[in-house]
Every structure is written in C-alpha cells, then in structure tokens.
Amino acid sequence: MEITNTRMMEMSNDAYAEFFDLLEANEIEPKIVRIALAGFGCSGPRFGLMQDDIEPTDLTEQVNDIIFVVAKDLFDD
C-alpha cells in the first residue's frame, strides 16, 4: 500500500477526534475512508464517505491514523 500524501485536505484536531471516534464506535478497521462522488444536485456535486481499500488509481492522504483516498480523476490539483 502506497501513501502519497497529496495534501488534498485539511482537518482540524477537533474534527479528526470526532471522526476517529465515529470510526472506532462503528469498529471500522482498517481506517481507510474513500471520498467518492455521490451524484449531482441543483447546487453542484455531492460527495460520500465509505470504508474501502486503496486502489492503484487512487490518491491518498494520511491524517494521523486515518487514510483518506480519492480516485485520481476526481481530484484537480
């Protein structure tokens, strides 16, 4: 598993703690969270979060103990 750390997001310490607690309470292991396109609405794109594996076509960013992944084609740097 390759972690690229692309700096695609920022997360405050409080937000991290809340999100980590949510993953722990739901026994999510490993803590790999995919940010995915969930469709489009009248105000633009909607995104969803889900536990998933890292694919070769993903960008990743590790925030402490949580790895966030997104498909490269959804990220515009």
N, C-alpha and C positions, 0 to 999 in steps of 0.2 A: 504494500500500500504506500503510495507516494503522496505526501502532503506538500502542496505547492505554496501555500500561504500567499495568496494573491492580493491581500488587502482589499477584499470586496465588501467588507462590512466593518462597522464599529459597534461595540456593545458595552454599555456601562457596567460597572461592577454589580450594581443592584439588579439590572436586567439579567445578567449572567446568573446570579444567585437564584433568582426566581425561575428562570428557565431550567437550570440544573436541577432544582428541587422538583420541578414538574416531571422531568425525565426520570429522576430517582423514584418518585412516588408511583410512577407507572412502570417501573422496572425495565426501562429501555436500556438495553445493552446490545451491542456497543453503542456509545453515544455519537452516532453518525446521523446527522439530520440533513435531509435534502430540501433545498428551496426549489420549488417547482412551479411552473406556470399552471394555474388552475382555470384559466379562461379569461375572457374579456367581458367587461361590463360597460355601462354608459360612461363611467368615469375612468376607463382605462384597464390595464391588465390587473388580474388578481393572482396572488401567489399563495401557495400552500406549503406546509411543512410536513414531512413524513420521515420516519426512520427508514434508512436504505443503506445499500452498500455503495462503495466508491467504484465508479466505472472509469475505464481509461479515457473517456471523453469528458471527464468532469474537471472542474476547477475546485480546489479545496481551500478552506481556511480553518485553522485550529484556533479556538478561543478557549484557553485553559484546557479543560478535559472534554470539550465538545468539538467535534469536527463537523463543519458545515460544508456541504457540497452543492454545486450547481452545474448544470450542463454548460459547456463552453459556449454553445450557440445562444444561450440566454444572457450571457454576461458581455457587456460592451465596455471595454476599458478604454 
